[in-house]
Protein backbone atom coordinates (compact mmCIF):
# COMPACT_ATOMS: atom_id res chain seq x y z
CA UNK A 1 0.00 0.00 0.00
CA UNK A 2 1.29 3.46 -0.78
CA UNK A 3 0.35 6.64 0.99
CA UNK A 4 1.28 9.66 -1.05
CA UNK A 5 0.62 13.11 0.27
CA UNK A 6 0.94 15.37 -2.74
CA UNK A 7 1.24 19.07 -1.96
CA UNK A 8 0.93 20.44 -5.43
CA UNK A 9 -2.31 22.14 -6.56
CA UNK A 10 -4.04 22.08 -3.22
CA UNK A 11 -5.81 25.40 -3.82
CA UNK A 12 -6.40 28.26 -1.38
CA UNK A 13 -8.54 26.24 1.06
CA UNK A 14 -6.06 23.38 1.08
CA UNK A 15 -3.21 25.79 1.77
CA UNK A 16 -5.08 27.37 4.69
CA UNK A 17 -5.84 23.96 6.15
CA UNK A 18 -2.21 22.90 5.85
CA UNK A 19 -1.08 26.14 7.52
CA UNK A 20 -3.59 25.56 10.28
CA UNK A 21 -2.17 22.06 10.80
CA UNK A 22 1.39 23.43 11.02
CA UNK A 23 0.35 26.13 13.52
CA UNK A 24 -1.19 23.45 15.76
CA UNK A 25 1.98 21.41 15.51
CA UNK A 26 4.10 24.46 16.42
CA UNK A 27 2.21 24.96 19.69
CA UNK A 28 2.45 21.25 20.52
CA UNK A 29 -1.13 20.21 19.69
CA UNK A 30 -1.85 17.17 17.51
CA UNK A 31 -2.93 17.96 13.98
CA UNK A 32 -6.14 15.96 14.26
CA UNK A 33 -7.48 18.40 16.88
CA UNK A 34 -8.35 20.65 13.91
CA UNK A 35 -11.75 19.37 12.86
CA UNK A 36 -11.40 20.79 9.36
CA UNK A 37 -8.64 18.39 8.40
CA UNK A 38 -9.65 15.01 7.01
CA UNK A 39 -8.84 12.06 9.24
CA UNK A 40 -8.26 8.77 7.45
CA UNK A 41 -8.04 5.51 9.37
CA UNK A 42 -7.07 2.35 7.53
CA UNK A 43 -7.64 -0.95 9.33
CA UNK A 44 -5.68 -3.75 7.69
CA UNK A 45 -6.48 -3.68 4.02
CA UNK A 46 -10.22 -4.10 4.44
CA UNK A 47 -11.61 -0.99 6.11
CA UNK A 48 -11.10 2.71 5.60
CA UNK A 49 -12.74 5.37 7.72
CA UNK A 50 -12.66 8.90 6.33
CA UNK A 51 -13.77 11.63 8.68
CA UNK A 52 -14.35 15.30 7.78
CA UNK A 53 -14.70 14.69 4.06
CA UNK A 54 -16.60 17.19 1.94
CA UNK A 55 -18.47 14.90 -0.44
CA UNK A 56 -18.09 12.17 -3.02
CA UNK A 57 -16.53 13.00 -6.36
CA UNK A 58 -16.38 9.57 -7.89
CA UNK A 59 -17.54 6.27 -6.63
CA UNK A 60 -16.65 2.95 -8.26
CA UNK A 61 -15.57 -0.51 -7.04
CA UNK A 62 -11.95 0.19 -8.07
CA UNK A 63 -11.58 3.81 -6.98
CA UNK A 64 -13.26 6.22 -4.63
CA UNK A 65 -12.46 9.93 -4.82
CA UNK A 66 -13.60 12.23 -2.06
CA UNK A 67 -13.47 16.00 -1.63
CA UNK A 68 -11.66 17.28 1.43
CA UNK A 69 -10.10 20.53 2.64
CA UNK A 70 -6.67 19.20 1.72
CA UNK A 71 -7.76 18.36 -1.81
CA UNK A 72 -9.08 15.17 -3.31
CA UNK A 73 -8.56 11.94 -1.44
CA UNK A 74 -8.12 8.97 -3.71
CA UNK A 75 -8.71 5.48 -2.37
CA UNK A 76 -7.91 2.63 -4.70
CA UNK A 77 -8.67 -1.03 -4.31
CA UNK A 78 -11.01 -3.82 -5.34
CA UNK A 79 -14.70 -4.24 -4.62
CA UNK A 80 -14.95 -1.00 -2.69
CA UNK A 81 -18.36 -0.31 -1.18
CA UNK A 82 -19.49 2.26 1.37
CA UNK A 83 -20.97 0.44 4.31
CA UNK A 84 -22.07 3.75 5.86
CA UNK A 85 -22.07 7.30 4.60
CA UNK A 86 -23.20 10.48 6.27
CA UNK A 87 -22.30 14.20 6.16
CA UNK A 88 -19.08 13.79 8.10
CA UNK A 89 -17.95 10.21 7.90
CA UNK A 90 -17.54 7.53 5.28
CA UNK A 91 -16.83 3.87 5.95
CA UNK A 92 -15.41 1.86 3.10
CA UNK A 93 -15.29 -1.93 2.81
CA UNK A 94 -13.30 -3.88 0.27
CA UNK A 95 -9.68 -4.65 -0.51
CA UNK A 96 -7.79 -1.36 -0.20
CA UNK A 97 -4.52 -1.00 -2.12
CA UNK A 98 -3.71 2.71 -1.73
CA UNK A 99 -4.81 5.96 -0.16
CA UNK A 100 -3.46 9.16 -1.62
CA UNK A 101 -4.04 12.92 -2.01
CA UNK A 102 -4.30 14.34 -5.53
CA UNK B 1 -26.55 -2.82 13.26
CA UNK B 2 -28.16 -5.01 10.59
CA UNK B 3 -30.79 -6.15 13.07
CA UNK B 4 -31.56 -2.57 14.04
CA UNK B 5 -31.93 -1.60 10.39
CA UNK B 6 -34.32 -4.52 9.87
CA UNK B 7 -36.36 -3.46 12.89
CA UNK B 8 -36.64 0.15 11.79
CA UNK B 9 -37.15 -0.76 8.13
CA UNK B 10 -35.15 0.32 5.10
CA UNK B 11 -35.33 0.45 1.31
CA UNK B 12 -32.79 -0.46 -1.34
CA UNK B 13 -32.57 2.13 -4.10
CA UNK B 14 -30.70 2.53 -7.34
CA UNK B 15 -29.56 6.08 -8.19
CA UNK B 16 -29.28 6.38 -11.93
CA UNK B 17 -28.44 9.30 -14.16
CA UNK B 18 -25.56 11.46 -15.28
CA UNK B 19 -23.85 12.17 -11.96
CA UNK B 20 -25.24 9.91 -9.26
CA UNK B 21 -22.46 11.04 -6.87
CA UNK B 22 -23.92 14.54 -6.90
CA UNK B 23 -27.25 13.22 -5.67
CA UNK B 24 -25.41 11.20 -3.04
CA UNK B 25 -23.69 14.39 -1.85
CA UNK B 26 -26.98 16.27 -1.74
CA UNK B 27 -28.54 13.44 0.28
CA UNK B 28 -25.66 13.60 2.75
CA UNK B 29 -25.99 17.38 3.01
CA UNK B 30 -29.67 16.92 3.86
CA UNK B 31 -28.63 14.75 6.78
CA UNK B 32 -29.56 11.42 5.27
CA UNK B 33 -27.52 8.33 6.10
CA UNK B 34 -26.73 6.02 3.22
CA UNK B 35 -25.35 2.58 3.84
CA UNK B 36 -24.18 -0.43 1.84
CA UNK B 37 -23.42 1.83 -1.14
CA UNK B 38 -21.89 0.13 -4.15
CA UNK B 39 -21.43 0.95 -7.77
CA UNK B 40 -23.47 -1.02 -10.26
CA UNK B 41 -23.51 -0.61 -13.98
CA UNK B 42 -24.73 2.94 -14.59
CA UNK B 43 -26.05 3.34 -11.10
CA UNK B 44 -25.18 3.58 -7.45
CA UNK B 45 -27.04 1.13 -5.27
CA UNK B 46 -27.58 2.23 -1.69
CA UNK B 47 -29.80 1.56 1.29
CA UNK B 48 -31.67 4.31 3.11
CA UNK B 49 -33.99 4.21 6.08
CA UNK B 50 -37.72 4.35 5.45
CA UNK B 51 -37.96 7.87 6.89
CA UNK B 52 -35.07 9.16 4.77
CA UNK B 53 -36.63 7.67 1.65
CA UNK B 54 -39.55 10.10 2.00
CA UNK B 55 -37.11 13.03 1.81
CA UNK B 56 -35.67 11.75 -1.46
CA UNK B 57 -38.59 12.97 -3.59
CA UNK B 58 -37.77 16.58 -2.70
CA UNK B 59 -34.00 16.15 -3.13
CA UNK B 60 -34.27 14.57 -6.58
CA UNK B 61 -35.99 17.64 -8.02
CA UNK B 62 -33.53 19.58 -10.15
CA UNK B 63 -30.91 16.86 -10.21
CA UNK B 64 -30.40 14.95 -13.38
CA UNK B 65 -30.84 11.63 -11.64
CA UNK B 66 -33.59 9.11 -11.21
CA UNK B 67 -34.13 6.90 -8.20
CA UNK B 68 -35.53 3.41 -8.57
CA UNK B 69 -36.90 1.53 -5.61
CA UNK B 70 -35.40 -1.96 -5.72
CA UNK B 71 -36.96 -3.51 -2.63
CA UNK B 72 -38.32 -2.85 0.83
CA UNK B 73 -36.82 -4.59 3.81
CA UNK B 74 -37.62 -5.04 7.48
CA UNK B 75 -40.62 -3.65 9.33
CA UNK B 76 -42.14 -1.65 6.46
CA UNK B 77 -42.29 -4.72 4.27
CA UNK B 78 -44.20 -6.66 6.90
CA UNK B 79 -46.44 -3.67 7.58
CA UNK B 80 -47.15 -3.27 3.87
CA UNK B 81 -48.03 -6.94 3.53
CA UNK B 82 -50.40 -6.70 6.45
CA UNK B 83 -52.00 -3.54 5.05
CA UNK B 84 -52.81 -5.35 1.82
CA UNK B 85 -54.28 -8.34 3.63
CA UNK B 86 -56.79 -6.85 6.03
CA UNK B 87 -58.81 -10.07 5.99
CA UNK B 88 -55.76 -12.08 6.97
CA UNK B 89 -54.99 -9.71 9.85
CA UNK B 90 -58.59 -9.93 11.04
CA UNK B 91 -58.54 -13.72 10.87
CA UNK B 92 -55.21 -13.78 12.74
CA UNK B 93 -56.61 -11.53 15.47
CA UNK B 94 -59.76 -13.62 15.81
CA UNK B 95 -57.70 -16.80 16.00
CA UNK B 96 -55.45 -15.28 18.68
CA UNK B 97 -58.46 -14.14 20.65
CA UNK B 98 -60.06 -17.57 20.35
CA UNK B 99 -56.85 -19.19 21.56
CA UNK B 100 -56.68 -16.88 24.57
CA UNK B 101 -60.31 -17.57 25.44
CA UNK B 102 -59.91 -21.31 24.93
CA UNK B 103 -56.84 -21.42 27.15
CA UNK B 104 -58.93 -20.28 30.11
CA UNK B 105 -60.88 -23.55 30.10
CA UNK B 106 -60.20 -27.24 30.67
CA UNK B 107 -59.78 -29.11 27.42
CA UNK B 108 -59.08 -32.62 28.63
CA UNK B 109 -59.43 -34.71 31.77
CA UNK B 110 -56.98 -37.59 32.15
CA UNK B 111 -57.77 -40.22 34.76
CA UNK B 112 -55.17 -42.80 35.74
CA UNK B 113 -57.02 -45.47 37.69
CA UNK B 114 -57.44 -49.22 37.60
CA UNK B 115 -60.10 -50.44 39.98
CA UNK B 116 -62.40 -47.45 40.26
CA UNK B 117 -64.01 -46.99 36.84
CA UNK B 118 -62.77 -43.99 34.93
CA UNK B 119 -66.31 -42.89 34.10
CA UNK B 120 -67.11 -42.75 37.79
CA UNK B 121 -64.16 -40.45 38.47
CA UNK B 122 -64.98 -38.27 35.45
CA UNK B 123 -68.59 -38.02 36.57
CA UNK B 124 -67.54 -37.11 40.08
CA UNK B 125 -65.26 -34.42 38.69
CA UNK B 126 -68.04 -33.03 36.50
CA UNK B 127 -70.33 -32.84 39.53
CA UNK B 128 -67.61 -30.90 41.32
CA UNK B 129 -67.43 -28.49 38.38
CA UNK B 130 -64.14 -29.78 37.01
CA UNK B 131 -65.31 -31.34 33.76
CA UNK B 132 -64.27 -30.51 30.23
CA UNK B 133 -65.07 -26.87 29.47
CA UNK B 134 -64.84 -25.72 33.08
CA UNK B 135 -62.96 -22.52 33.80
CA UNK B 136 -59.35 -23.18 34.81
CA UNK B 137 -59.30 -20.55 37.54
CA UNK B 138 -62.37 -22.12 39.21
CA UNK B 139 -60.49 -25.43 39.70
CA UNK B 140 -59.13 -25.96 43.18
CA UNK B 141 -56.98 -29.08 43.04
CA UNK B 142 -56.65 -29.33 46.83
CA UNK B 143 -60.43 -29.36 47.22
CA UNK B 144 -60.80 -32.02 44.50
CA UNK B 145 -58.10 -34.14 46.15
CA UNK B 146 -59.90 -33.89 49.49
CA UNK B 147 -63.25 -34.94 48.03
CA UNK B 148 -61.76 -37.86 46.08
CA UNK B 149 -59.84 -39.09 49.11
CA UNK B 150 -63.12 -39.24 51.05
CA UNK B 151 -64.08 -42.26 48.91
CA UNK B 152 -63.29 -45.43 50.85
CA UNK B 153 -62.02 -47.20 47.74
CA UNK B 154 -59.37 -44.56 47.14
CA UNK B 155 -56.23 -44.57 49.24
CA UNK B 156 -54.50 -41.61 47.71
CA UNK B 157 -55.75 -39.35 44.93
CA UNK B 158 -53.57 -36.82 43.18
CA UNK B 159 -55.12 -34.03 41.11
CA UNK B 160 -52.86 -31.87 38.98
CA UNK B 161 -53.71 -29.09 36.56
CA UNK B 162 -51.17 -28.74 33.78
CA UNK B 163 -52.12 -26.08 31.26
CA UNK B 164 -55.54 -27.03 29.99
CA UNK B 165 -55.28 -30.68 31.05
CA UNK B 166 -56.60 -31.91 34.38
CA UNK B 167 -54.79 -35.09 35.45
CA UNK B 168 -56.13 -37.36 38.19
CA UNK B 169 -54.13 -40.27 39.56
CA UNK B 170 -55.70 -42.77 41.93
CA UNK B 171 -53.33 -44.79 44.10
CA UNK B 172 -54.01 -47.79 46.25
CA UNK B 173 -56.72 -49.27 44.16
CA UNK B 174 -54.86 -51.86 42.18
CA UNK B 175 -56.69 -54.26 40.01
CA UNK B 176 -58.11 -57.46 41.39
CA UNK B 177 -55.21 -59.81 42.12
CA UNK B 178 -55.18 -63.35 40.97
CA UNK B 179 -56.60 -65.85 43.39
CA UNK B 180 -53.92 -67.34 45.53
CA UNK B 181 -53.95 -69.82 48.33
CA UNK B 182 -53.92 -68.68 51.94
CA UNK B 183 -50.35 -69.87 52.20
CA UNK B 184 -47.87 -67.08 51.84
CA UNK B 185 -50.51 -64.40 52.25
CA UNK B 186 -49.48 -61.48 54.43
CA UNK B 187 -50.44 -58.05 55.69
CA UNK B 188 -48.26 -54.99 56.06
CA UNK B 189 -48.22 -53.80 59.67
CA UNK B 190 -47.02 -50.60 61.26
CA UNK B 191 -43.91 -51.23 63.34
CA UNK B 192 -44.24 -48.01 65.37
CA UNK B 193 -46.70 -45.26 66.28
CA UNK B 194 -46.76 -42.60 63.59
CA UNK B 195 -48.76 -40.42 61.23
CA UNK B 196 -48.92 -41.70 57.64
CA UNK B 197 -47.31 -39.34 55.15
CA UNK B 198 -47.19 -41.55 52.05
CA UNK B 199 -48.71 -44.85 51.04
CA UNK B 200 -48.32 -46.70 47.77
CA UNK B 201 -49.80 -50.15 47.42
CA UNK B 202 -48.20 -52.68 45.09
CA UNK B 203 -50.41 -55.57 46.11
CA UNK B 204 -53.32 -55.78 48.53
CA UNK B 205 -55.61 -53.05 49.79
CA UNK B 206 -54.69 -49.88 51.67
CA UNK B 207 -56.31 -49.76 55.10
CA UNK B 208 -55.04 -46.33 56.07
CA UNK B 209 -54.83 -42.95 54.41
CA UNK B 210 -52.35 -40.14 54.27
CA UNK B 211 -52.56 -38.06 57.44
CA UNK B 212 -54.01 -40.86 59.53
CA UNK B 213 -52.42 -41.69 62.90
CA UNK B 214 -51.62 -45.36 63.46
CA UNK B 215 -50.29 -47.40 66.35
CA UNK B 216 -47.63 -50.06 66.20
CA UNK B 217 -49.22 -53.32 65.02
CA UNK B 218 -52.06 -51.71 63.02
CA UNK B 219 -52.66 -53.15 59.54
CA UNK B 220 -51.53 -50.69 56.86
CA UNK B 221 -52.03 -52.84 53.75
CA UNK B 222 -54.27 -55.85 53.95
CA UNK B 223 -53.66 -59.01 51.97
CA UNK B 224 -57.12 -60.33 52.73
CA UNK B 225 -59.35 -59.60 49.75
CA UNK B 226 -61.94 -62.25 50.52
CA UNK B 227 -64.72 -59.63 50.78
CA UNK B 228 -64.30 -58.91 47.07
CA UNK B 229 -64.28 -62.54 46.12
CA UNK B 230 -64.06 -65.50 48.39
CA UNK B 231 -60.68 -67.09 48.59
CA UNK B 232 -58.58 -64.07 47.63
CA UNK B 233 -55.48 -63.70 49.72
CA UNK B 234 -52.38 -62.01 48.57
CA UNK B 235 -48.96 -61.18 49.91
CA UNK B 236 -49.58 -57.53 50.64
CA UNK B 237 -46.80 -55.26 49.48
CA UNK B 238 -46.27 -51.55 49.31
CA UNK B 239 -44.32 -48.61 50.56
CA UNK B 240 -45.53 -46.70 53.58
CA UNK B 241 -43.81 -43.71 55.12
CA UNK B 242 -44.82 -42.23 58.44
CA UNK B 243 -43.92 -39.28 60.58
CA UNK B 244 -42.61 -40.47 63.95
CA UNK B 245 -41.72 -38.47 67.00
CA UNK B 246 -38.83 -39.46 69.27
CA UNK B 247 -38.27 -37.83 72.61
CA UNK B 248 -35.53 -38.14 75.23
CA UNK B 249 -35.03 -36.33 78.54
CA UNK B 250 -32.14 -35.98 80.90
CA UNK B 251 -31.90 -34.22 84.25
CA UNK B 252 -28.53 -32.76 85.14
CA UNK B 253 -27.70 -31.97 88.79
CA UNK B 254 -26.35 -28.50 89.61
CA UNK B 255 -23.14 -30.13 90.80
CA UNK B 256 -20.46 -31.41 88.57
CA UNK B 257 -18.09 -34.20 89.53
CA UNK B 258 -14.51 -33.02 89.02
CA UNK B 259 -11.13 -34.47 89.95
CA UNK B 260 -9.27 -32.35 92.53
CA UNK B 261 -5.95 -32.79 94.35
CA UNK B 262 -6.33 -34.62 97.68
CA UNK B 263 -3.09 -33.12 99.07
CA UNK B 264 -1.08 -36.37 98.96
CA UNK B 265 1.85 -36.65 96.54
CA UNK B 266 4.76 -38.95 95.76
CA UNK B 267 8.00 -38.36 93.89
CA UNK B 268 8.37 -40.33 90.66
CA UNK B 269 11.06 -40.51 88.00
CA UNK B 270 10.64 -40.73 84.22
CA UNK B 271 13.27 -41.40 81.53
CA UNK B 272 12.76 -39.66 78.23
CA UNK B 273 14.38 -41.20 75.13
CA UNK B 274 13.71 -39.57 71.76
CA UNK B 275 10.67 -37.80 73.23
CA UNK B 276 9.14 -41.02 74.67
CA UNK B 277 8.75 -40.95 78.46
CA UNK B 278 9.14 -44.15 80.48
CA UNK B 279 7.85 -43.92 84.05
CA UNK B 280 9.26 -45.99 86.83
CA UNK B 281 5.83 -46.56 88.35
CA UNK B 282 2.31 -45.03 88.70
CA UNK B 283 1.70 -44.14 92.37
CA UNK B 284 -2.02 -43.21 92.11
CA UNK B 285 -4.86 -44.33 89.74
CA UNK B 286 -5.70 -40.66 89.05
CA UNK B 287 -2.80 -38.28 89.33
CA UNK B 288 -1.47 -34.95 88.16
CA UNK B 289 2.24 -34.58 87.45
CA UNK B 290 4.30 -31.56 88.40
CA UNK B 291 7.86 -31.31 87.04
CA UNK B 292 10.41 -30.81 89.77
CA UNK B 293 13.79 -31.36 88.08
CA UNK B 294 15.19 -32.27 84.68
CA UNK B 295 18.65 -33.74 84.09
CA UNK B 296 20.21 -34.48 80.70
CA UNK B 297 22.69 -37.41 80.71
CA UNK B 298 25.74 -36.20 78.80
CA UNK B 299 27.84 -39.35 79.16
CA UNK B 300 25.47 -41.43 77.04
CA UNK B 301 25.50 -41.56 73.21
CA UNK B 302 21.70 -41.76 73.19
CA UNK B 303 20.08 -38.52 74.38
CA UNK B 304 18.47 -39.53 77.66
CA UNK B 305 16.68 -37.02 79.87
CA UNK B 306 15.78 -37.87 83.45
CA UNK B 307 12.81 -35.96 84.86
CA UNK B 308 11.69 -35.94 88.47
CA UNK B 309 7.98 -35.34 89.00
CA UNK B 310 5.69 -34.81 91.96
CA UNK B 311 2.62 -37.03 91.35
CA UNK B 312 -0.39 -35.48 93.08
CA UNK B 313 -3.31 -37.78 93.90
CA UNK B 314 -6.64 -36.73 92.33
CA UNK B 315 -9.96 -37.61 93.98
CA UNK B 316 -13.50 -36.97 92.64
CA UNK B 317 -15.36 -34.10 94.29
CA UNK B 318 -18.71 -32.50 93.59
CA UNK B 319 -18.34 -28.86 92.69
CA UNK B 320 -21.19 -26.43 92.04
CA UNK B 321 -21.78 -25.67 88.33
CA UNK B 322 -23.19 -22.53 86.69
CA UNK B 323 -26.80 -22.78 85.39
CA UNK B 324 -25.58 -22.46 81.77
CA UNK B 325 -23.15 -25.32 82.26
CA UNK B 326 -25.82 -27.51 83.88
CA UNK B 327 -28.19 -26.80 80.98
CA UNK B 328 -25.51 -27.64 78.43
CA UNK B 329 -24.72 -30.95 80.15
CA UNK B 330 -28.41 -31.85 80.33
CA UNK B 331 -28.91 -31.04 76.65
CA UNK B 332 -25.89 -33.00 75.48
CA UNK B 333 -26.80 -36.04 77.58
CA UNK B 334 -30.40 -35.98 76.25
CA UNK B 335 -29.10 -35.73 72.70
CA UNK B 336 -26.74 -38.70 73.26
CA UNK B 337 -29.62 -40.70 74.69
CA UNK B 338 -31.75 -39.92 71.64
CA UNK B 339 -28.98 -40.79 69.18
CA UNK B 340 -28.91 -44.32 70.58
CA UNK B 341 -32.61 -44.93 69.81
CA UNK B 342 -32.94 -43.09 66.46
CA UNK B 343 -33.00 -45.43 63.44
CA UNK B 344 -30.07 -44.83 61.10
CA UNK B 345 -32.22 -44.62 57.93
CA UNK B 346 -34.68 -42.11 59.39
CA UNK B 347 -34.88 -38.71 57.76
CA UNK B 348 -34.95 -36.00 60.41
CA UNK B 349 -37.36 -33.20 59.54
CA UNK B 350 -37.50 -31.28 62.85
CA UNK B 351 -35.52 -31.04 66.08
CA UNK B 352 -36.54 -29.08 69.16
CA UNK B 353 -34.98 -28.80 72.60
CA UNK B 354 -36.68 -27.59 75.77
CA UNK B 355 -34.89 -26.97 79.05
CA UNK B 356 -36.62 -26.62 82.40
CA UNK B 357 -34.91 -25.49 85.59
CA UNK B 358 -36.06 -27.16 88.82
CA UNK B 359 -36.17 -25.33 92.19
CA UNK B 360 -33.21 -27.38 93.48
CA UNK B 361 -31.03 -26.05 90.65
CA UNK B 362 -31.11 -29.14 88.47
CA UNK B 363 -32.03 -28.73 84.78
CA UNK B 364 -34.17 -31.14 82.73
CA UNK B 365 -33.57 -31.05 78.95
CA UNK B 366 -36.04 -32.66 76.57
CA UNK B 367 -35.01 -33.20 72.95
CA UNK B 368 -37.77 -33.98 70.45
CA UNK B 369 -36.95 -35.22 66.98
CA UNK B 370 -39.52 -35.70 64.22
CA UNK B 371 -38.53 -38.15 61.50
CA UNK B 372 -39.98 -39.58 58.34
CA UNK B 373 -39.20 -43.25 57.84
CA UNK B 374 -40.45 -46.46 56.32
CA UNK B 375 -42.83 -48.02 58.78
CA UNK B 376 -44.41 -50.99 56.99
CA UNK B 377 -43.38 -54.54 57.84
CA UNK B 378 -44.86 -57.58 56.07
CA UNK B 379 -46.00 -60.45 58.27
CA UNK B 380 -48.14 -63.53 57.59
CA UNK B 381 -51.57 -63.50 59.14
Interface residues (C-beta under 8 A of the other chain):
Chain A: X55 X56 X57 X58 X59 X60 X61 X81 X82 X83 X84 X85 X86 X87
Chain B: X20 X21 X24 X25 X28 X29 X31 X32 X33 X34 X35 X36 X37 X38 X39 X44 X46
